[in-house]
Amino acid sequence: MAVVCEQLDGYTQWVVVEETKKAFVGDEPESLGGTNLGPNPFALLLASVGTCTITTLEAVAREKNIPLEGARVSVTHRQNLAIDAPEDPRQRQLHMTKIVRRITVRGPIDQDQQKELLWGAEHCPVSNTLQGGTAEIETTLELARDR
């Protein structure tokens, strides 16, 4: 799977999921200098946690014959503050310090089934990636050729 992000103007960018050709706008809020036309990167990461959680809940429910009739996941975060950061931008490490996931499920689900669903939610692929810290991020930079 590949996702391509292209800057439109300032913080505003066009995001395309290559595999499905689905696209949307990413941005920053006006308070941070953006135009608020789309979600910011932290919101997209939280959305990844939420959507992966629901997908995994559904997979576990199907596999274990759990009568899941619906699920809602609310995901919030805490982050370190820029005011605590060093003055040199190269030394700043703005990041999330905690992700909080609240799950509500519907259906005649007993306690053992709730435990199965909770285990699945805690081990969705996105959660595994974030908690395990095992994914390498390789970055290259090149100068665009004239079009």
C-alpha positions as CSV (number, residue, x, y, z in Angstrom):
1,M,0.0,0.0,0.0
2,A,1.2,3.5,-0.8
3,V,-0.1,6.9,0.2
4,V,1.1,10.0,-1.7
5,C,0.8,13.5,-0.1
6,E,1.3,16.5,-2.3
7,Q,1.5,20.1,-1.0
8,L,-1.2,22.3,-2.4
9,D,-0.5,25.6,-0.5
10,G,1.1,26.1,2.9
11,Y,0.1,23.3,5.2
12,T,-2.8,22.2,2.9
13,Q,-2.1,18.9,1.0
14,W,-3.8,16.5,-1.2
15,V,-3.6,12.9,0.1
16,V,-4.1,9.9,-2.2
17,V,-4.3,6.3,-1.2
18,E,-2.8,4.8,-4.3
19,E,-4.3,1.3,-4.0
20,T,-7.9,2.5,-3.9
21,K,-7.5,6.0,-5.5
22,K,-9.4,7.5,-2.5
23,A,-8.3,11.0,-1.8
24,F,-8.8,13.8,0.8
25,V,-7.3,17.0,2.0
26,G,-4.9,17.2,5.0
27,D,-4.3,20.4,6.7
28,E,-3.6,22.2,10.0
29,P,-6.0,24.2,12.0
30,E,-6.1,28.0,11.6
31,S,-4.6,28.4,15.1
32,L,-1.4,26.7,13.8
33,G,-1.3,28.6,10.5
34,G,-3.3,26.2,8.3
35,T,-6.7,26.7,6.7
36,N,-8.5,23.9,8.5
37,L,-9.7,22.2,5.3
38,G,-8.9,18.7,6.5
39,P,-7.6,16.7,9.4
40,N,-4.1,17.3,10.7
41,P,-1.5,14.5,11.0
42,F,-2.2,13.7,14.7
43,A,-6.0,13.4,13.8
44,L,-5.1,11.0,11.0
45,L,-3.0,8.9,13.3
46,L,-5.9,8.8,15.9
47,A,-8.3,7.9,13.0
48,S,-5.9,5.0,12.1
49,V,-6.1,3.7,15.7
50,G,-9.9,4.0,15.7
51,T,-10.6,2.4,12.3
52,C,-8.1,-0.4,12.9
53,T,-9.8,-1.1,16.3
54,I,-13.2,-1.4,14.7
55,T,-11.9,-3.6,11.9
56,T,-10.2,-5.9,14.4
57,L,-13.3,-6.0,16.6
58,E,-15.4,-7.2,13.7
59,A,-12.8,-9.8,12.7
60,V,-12.6,-11.2,16.3
61,A,-16.4,-11.2,16.5
62,R,-16.7,-13.1,13.3
63,E,-14.0,-15.6,14.2
64,K,-15.3,-16.2,17.7
65,N,-19.1,-16.0,16.8
66,I,-19.6,-13.0,19.1
67,P,-22.9,-11.2,18.5
68,L,-21.4,-7.8,17.9
69,E,-24.1,-5.5,16.7
70,G,-22.0,-2.3,16.5
71,A,-19.0,-0.6,17.9
72,R,-17.9,3.0,18.6
73,V,-14.3,4.0,19.3
74,S,-13.4,7.4,20.6
75,V,-9.6,8.1,20.5
76,T,-7.9,11.1,22.1
77,H,-4.3,11.9,22.9
78,R,-2.0,13.8,25.0
79,Q,1.2,15.4,23.7
80,N,4.2,17.2,25.0
81,L,3.9,20.9,24.7
82,A,5.9,23.1,22.3
83,I,6.5,25.5,25.3
84,D,8.6,22.8,26.9
85,A,10.7,22.3,23.8
86,P,14.2,23.6,23.2
87,E,14.6,26.8,21.3
88,D,16.6,25.1,18.5
89,P,13.9,23.5,16.2
90,R,16.3,20.6,15.3
91,Q,16.2,19.5,19.0
92,R,12.4,19.6,19.3
93,Q,10.7,16.3,19.6
94,L,6.9,17.1,19.5
95,H,5.1,13.8,19.9
96,M,2.1,12.1,21.4
97,T,2.8,11.0,25.0
98,K,-0.4,9.0,25.4
99,I,-3.3,7.7,23.2
100,V,-6.6,6.9,25.0
101,R,-9.1,4.6,23.3
102,R,-12.6,4.3,24.6
103,I,-14.7,1.5,23.0
104,T,-18.4,1.0,23.3
105,V,-19.9,-2.2,21.9
106,R,-23.5,-3.2,21.2
107,G,-25.1,-6.6,21.4
108,P,-25.8,-9.4,23.8
109,I,-22.1,-9.9,24.6
110,D,-21.1,-11.7,27.8
111,Q,-18.0,-11.0,29.9
112,D,-15.8,-13.6,28.3
113,Q,-16.7,-12.3,24.9
114,Q,-15.9,-8.7,26.1
115,K,-12.5,-9.9,27.1
116,E,-11.9,-11.4,23.7
117,L,-13.0,-8.2,22.0
118,L,-10.8,-6.1,24.3
119,W,-7.8,-8.3,23.6
120,G,-8.4,-7.9,19.9
121,A,-8.7,-4.1,20.2
122,E,-5.5,-3.9,22.1
123,H,-3.7,-5.9,19.5
124,C,-5.0,-4.4,16.2
125,P,-2.1,-4.0,13.7
126,V,-1.9,-0.2,14.1
127,S,-1.7,-0.6,17.9
128,N,0.9,-3.3,17.5
129,T,3.0,-0.9,15.3
130,L,2.7,2.0,17.7
131,Q,3.3,0.0,20.9
132,G,6.0,-2.2,19.5
133,G,8.1,0.5,18.0
134,T,9.5,-2.0,15.5
135,A,8.6,-0.3,12.2
136,E,11.6,1.5,10.7
137,I,10.9,4.7,8.9
138,E,13.3,5.2,6.0
139,T,13.4,8.7,4.5
140,T,15.0,10.0,1.4
141,L,14.9,13.5,-0.1
142,E,15.5,14.5,-3.7
143,L,15.2,17.6,-5.8
144,A,12.3,17.7,-8.2
145,R,13.1,17.8,-11.8
146,D,11.5,20.6,-13.9
147,R,8.2,19.4,-15.3
